[in-house]
Amino acid sequence: GVVVYWSRNKDLRLVDNTALSYASALAQDLGVPLLALHIFSPGDYAAHDRGPRRIDFQLRQLAYLKVEFAKHHIPLFTITQDRKKRKDIPRMLCEKLEEWGAVGLFANVEYEVDELRRDIEILERTKEARQSGKGFGGQVEFFKDFCVVSPGELLTKQGKPYSVYSPWQRNWADHVNSNLQDYVSQQNGPLLANPDSAKSHPILKPMFDHEIPTEIEGFELEGGDEEAKTMRHIWPVGDGITESIMRRFTHNKMREAKFFEPPLEGEDEEEVDDPKKSSKIGKYQEGRNRVDWDGTSHISAYLAAGLISPREPIRIAYKLAGSRELPAGRDSGIGMWIQEIGWRDFYQHVLCAWPRVCMTKPFNLNYDGTIEWATDDDGAKLQAWKDGKTGFPIVDAAMRSLKKQGYMHNRCRMIVASFLSKDLLIDWREGEKYFSQNLVDADLGSNNGGWQWAASTGTDPQPYFRIFNPLSQAEKIDPNGDYVRYWVPELRSLKGKSVHNPAATLSEKKIKELGYVMPIVDHAKARVKAIDSYKEASARG
Ligand code: FAD
């Protein structure tokens, strides 16, 4: 027999991996070899609007893991499921497990509704097999691994799931602090090696030679080799990468952003003497609000695909803070940053408690089909937003950074999302989809949560009339205009913050001569229209 660890889209690592650690220990106990399996499911990628960059990142990491697993005499085998047969994975997998003589299957839970249904079907099939004595009837377990505090663990005093972030955050921080030792001392044991003989095991032997594909059909990088090069440069994988990204954040001095080129080894970076106070994490309260500084961790893609354990940020912050409590609050940079990790958990918990958010429904049912979105003939406005040609420089800069890097600063994500759903009054689901297709850190929970927050259809208790003003926001987060000048070269001749609102000082003719565009909406009028639409929708809902 063999023990099978099923590697998923969100747990691509060897260390502190709950299912892998369990499967590895069990294989040793039973004296049978461990097999690592990864299933590519293009049908699921399409259903989730998963983009080529996110998939390329995953393939690169799997190629790295293949080598690391092999060092432990463990094969990493992959299966590509037919695009039209994504719902057939449970049957296909159970047949394979039987063919391999597997004694058990272990994986980490993916909280999206289709994925949960798939796992339930596997549990049912194995149960039936146990009863009938036909087919794979071994042990099957799914582990909670993707969050610090897993969905379902925290409830309100009334025993209900939290629907509002602030009380969740307080309870989350208390919970983490009360169980701090569990988080700080890694609970998951290390990966244990198979005996040398695994390499000649009849089932495993050919799997060692199996190659990880470099592309998935239908999900090739649009920009070909050039884009592949950029992605490898900005989002590297391999030995020590996540440690190095985190160290830049926890020990290096804040500097002007190079807008992410390159993120690692930054030649002109220096370590500070008192990281708790003056490193990027130490100054996170200010740094996170400036797009022209390199003030955030850039760890999101690595957390989203599980290259780093969700518990690692807790350990890092705890060690750095040097106190018995984990700081989690607005009083310090470290505490503020830890709150963001709480946001990540919050959105996973929302996705689990209200699975309708995975099914293109708003969290707030008042807005279920009630908002009258603007008509956008031929989709020209949506296209202008995607292309970074709206005539609002901060929006355009941000959208261009997304296209080039597969990443966008959090402040900009909020601005462009508010702009699409309020100023253009275009269905937020169009924006969610485009983000998902283009972000390397794309994750349904955080992306959907962020979009519904901006579109006022989500958990945020603030009413719909919070509408970001892209011009005043731009002056706050990019006071000198450097970020905009970098991404919108047409405007490089404009000095200082005048770059944020060219239409205020330049004629339409001059703006066109520069190669730029006039604003596609009047923000003040659009704001009034959006408020009216939302007001009517709320009344209808
Ligand atoms: P840091 O500021 O260093 O934060 C540390 C970590 O905390 C992040 O890596 C991330 O895992 C988590 N985090 C931070 N802010 C949030 C947040 N608001 N919600 C949830 N988690 C958070 N984040 C994603 O990981 N994937 C997405 O698909 C995604 N889509 C978004 C869409 C919109 C419209 C908005 C407004 C936000 C979205 N975010 C998403 C959240 C946030 O913008 C990114 O996590 C952050 O910009 C990543 O940069 P960083 O790693 O430097 O973050």
Residues whose N, C-alpha, C, O or C-beta is under 5 A from the ligand:
A	BS01	FAD	T296 S297 H298 I299 S300 L303 A304 E340 I341 W343 R344 M408 H409 N410 R413 M414 A417 D441 A442 D443 S446 N447 G450 W451
